[in-house]
Amino acid sequence: MDGKHICVKKPPHSGSRYFNYKQYFSKVLMAVADSNYKFIMVDIGAYGSTADVRIFSASRMGERLRATQLALPESRRLPGSACPPAPFVFVADEGFALTHHVMRPFPKPGFDVRRRIFNYLLTCARRYMECAFGILSSKWRVFLTTIQMDPENSTLVIQACVVLHNFTRIHKASSSSSVDMDNFPTSRVLGLDQTLQRRPGTADIAVQELFADYFLSPEGSLPWQRDTIHGSV
């Protein structure tokens, strides 16, 4: 999962709410993508000045995740592992909070080889999300310029492009899966006071450590991962 800033014309009387850290006015497309670069959940319309973790926490997908209403598969053992069952997780960057179902990298200062491998493999998985945003922008070139519309209409344009993006991905894929329109929640603009960020609990950290142990084990390691992380020092 990740957030993409969509450049928009500054709405009248909006102050600095849409002004982001990149120094332009935007609204955020918060999304989750799968391995076919298809968006499976989106939330559109948050102020550009709002942090990713706050947007996700206040979105319908964040609310449903906390309420265990996303129908995630049951926890299961990682392939070839005798460790306790691991939950299915969303892969995110440092901008998100670590939770039982959201994995983010370990903090960088002073981490060991085990944690570096975890961070590297997490980055590899996150590339699907980055590529999905790249495909979206290259195909629907309205994202390469400033959307000159009022907030409501610009949100509709983003929604339409997301649906069209999924349509092209589905028809390009070898499988004939269908789009579940329930995975496209109604967009809403979030206030700056809406935040549910919290410190990770012991159980959340245990899940992160479980994956880190698995990626270093004979069952979960890749033959080239150590050479890759040593070469990136």
C-alpha positions in Angstrom: 0.0 0.0 0.0 1.1 3.6 -0.6 -0.2 7.1 -1.3 0.2 9.0 -4.5 -0.1 12.8 -4.6 -2.3 14.0 -7.5 -1.5 17.6 -8.5 -4.7 19.7 -8.5 -5.7 23.3 -8.8 -5.8 25.0 -5.4 -9.5 25.0 -4.3 -10.8 28.4 -3.2 -10.6 29.2 0.5 -8.8 25.9 1.2 -5.8 27.5 2.9 -2.8 25.2 3.1 -4.8 22.0 3.5 -4.0 20.8 0.0 -0.3 22.0 0.0 2.0 19.0 0.4 5.6 18.5 1.5 6.6 18.4 -2.2 5.5 22.1 -2.4 2.5 21.8 -4.6 -1.3 21.4 -4.1 -2.6 17.9 -4.3 -5.1 15.3 -3.1 -4.0 11.8 -2.2 -4.8 8.5 -3.9 -4.3 6.0 -1.1 -4.2 2.5 -2.7 -3.4 -1.2 -2.2 -2.2 -3.1 -5.3 -1.7 -6.7 -6.1 1.0 -8.5 -8.1 -0.7 -7.8 -11.4 -0.5 -4.0 -10.6 -4.2 -3.9 -10.2 -5.7 -1.7 -7.5 -7.8 -3.8 -5.0 -8.6 -1.0 -2.5 -8.5 2.8 -2.9 -9.4 5.9 -0.9 -9.4 9.2 -2.9 -9.6 12.8 -1.8 -7.5 13.3 1.3 -5.7 16.6 1.7 -2.2 16.7 0.3 -0.9 18.0 3.6 -2.1 14.9 5.5 0.5 12.1 6.3 -0.1 8.6 4.7 -0.6 6.9 8.1 -3.3 9.4 9.0 -5.1 9.0 5.7 -5.0 5.2 5.9 -6.2 5.2 9.5 -9.2 7.4 8.8 -10.1 5.7 5.5 -12.8 3.0 5.1 -10.1 0.4 4.4 -8.3 1.3 7.6 -11.5 1.2 9.6 -12.4 -2.2 8.1 -9.0 -3.5 8.8 -9.2 -2.5 12.5 -12.7 -4.0 12.7 -11.5 -7.2 11.0 -14.1 -6.7 8.2 -11.7 -7.0 5.2 -12.2 -10.8 5.0 -8.5 -11.5 5.0 -7.5 -15.2 4.8 -6.8 -17.0 8.0 -3.3 -17.1 9.3 -1.2 -19.9 8.0 2.3 -21.3 8.3 4.8 -19.8 5.9 5.9 -22.3 3.2 8.1 -25.1 4.6 8.1 -23.5 8.0 7.2 -25.1 11.4 6.9 -21.7 13.0 3.5 -20.4 14.3 1.0 -19.4 11.7 1.6 -15.9 10.2 -1.1 -13.4 9.4 -1.6 -12.1 5.9 -0.2 -8.6 5.8 -0.1 -5.4 3.7 3.4 -4.3 2.7 4.1 -0.6 3.4 6.9 1.9 3.7 8.2 3.9 6.7 5.3 6.3 6.4 2.9 3.7 7.9 2.5 2.4 11.4 3.5 -1.2 12.1 0.4 -3.3 13.0 -0.6 -7.0 13.0 -1.6 -6.7 9.3 0.7 -3.9 8.1 4.4 -4.6 7.7 6.9 -1.7 7.4 10.7 -1.7 7.4 12.8 -1.9 10.5 14.4 1.4 11.5 17.8 1.7 9.7 20.2 2.8 12.4 22.2 -0.2 13.8 20.2 -3.1 12.3 21.8 -6.4 11.6 22.0 -8.7 8.5 18.7 -10.3 9.4 16.8 -7.0 9.5 18.6 -5.7 6.3 17.4 -8.8 4.4 13.8 -8.2 5.7 13.9 -4.6 4.6 15.3 -5.5 1.2 12.6 -8.1 0.5 9.9 -5.8 1.8 11.2 -3.2 -0.7 11.1 -5.7 -3.5 7.4 -6.4 -2.7 6.6 -2.7 -2.5 7.8 -2.2 -6.1 4.5 -3.6 -7.3 2.7 -0.6 -5.7 5.2 1.9 -7.2 4.9 0.3 -10.6 1.1 0.3 -10.4 1.2 4.1 -9.9 3.7 4.4 -12.7 1.5 2.5 -15.1 -1.5 4.6 -14.1 0.3 7.8 -14.7 1.8 6.8 -18.1 -1.5 5.5 -19.4 -3.8 8.3 -18.1 -1.8 11.3 -18.8 -4.0 13.7 -16.8 -1.8 12.7 -13.9 1.2 14.3 -15.6 -0.2 17.7 -15.2 -2.4 19.8 -12.8 -6.0 18.8 -12.8 -7.9 22.0 -13.4 -11.2 21.1 -11.8 -13.0 21.6 -8.6 -12.3 19.0 -5.8 -15.5 17.0 -6.5 -14.9 16.6 -10.2 -11.2 15.9 -9.8 -12.0 13.1 -7.5 -14.4 11.6 -10.1 -11.6 11.8 -12.7 -9.2 9.9 -10.4 -11.9 7.3 -9.6 -12.6 6.8 -13.3 -8.9 6.4 -14.2 -8.5 3.8 -11.4 -11.4 1.8 -12.7 -10.2 2.0 -16.3 -6.7 1.0 -15.1 -8.1 -2.1 -13.5 -10.2 -2.9 -16.6 -7.0 -2.8 -18.8 -5.0 -4.9 -16.3 -7.7 -7.5 -16.0 -8.0 -7.9 -19.8 -4.2 -8.0 -20.2 -3.8 -10.7 -17.6 -4.1 -14.3 -18.5 -6.8 -14.9 -16.0 -10.4 -13.6 -16.4 -11.0 -12.4 -12.9 -13.7 -9.8 -12.4 -13.6 -6.4 -10.7 -15.3 -6.2 -7.2 -16.7 -2.7 -7.1 -17.0 -3.0 -3.3 -13.2 -2.5 -3.2 -13.6 1.1 -4.4 -14.9 2.9 -1.3 -16.6 6.3 -1.7 -13.9 9.0 -1.5 -13.9 11.6 1.2 -11.8 14.5 2.3 -10.2 14.0 5.7 -9.8 16.6 8.3 -6.3 17.2 9.8 -7.5 16.2 13.2 -8.3 12.6 12.1 -5.5 10.4 13.2 -5.3 6.9 14.7 -1.5 6.4 14.7 -0.3 4.3 17.6 2.8 2.6 18.9 3.1 -1.0 17.7 2.2 -3.6 20.3 4.1 -6.7 21.3 2.0 -8.9 19.0 2.7 -6.5 16.0 6.4 -6.6 16.6 6.3 -10.4 16.9 4.8 -10.7 13.4 7.6 -8.5 12.0 10.2 -10.6 13.8 8.5 -13.8 12.5 8.9 -12.8 8.9 12.5 -11.6 9.5 13.4 -15.0 11.0 11.7 -16.8 8.1 13.6 -14.8 5.4 16.9 -15.9 7.0 15.9 -19.5 7.4 16.7 -22.3 4.8 13.0 -22.5 3.9 12.5 -18.8 3.3 15.8 -17.4 2.1 16.8 -16.7 -1.5 20.2 -17.8 -2.7 21.2 -14.2 -3.8 19.8 -12.1 -1.0 23.0 -11.9 1.1 25.1 -10.9 -1.9 22.6 -8.2 -2.8 22.4 -6.6 0.6 26.2 -6.7 1.0 26.6 -5.1 -2.4 24.3 -2.3 -1.5 26.3 -1.1 1.5 
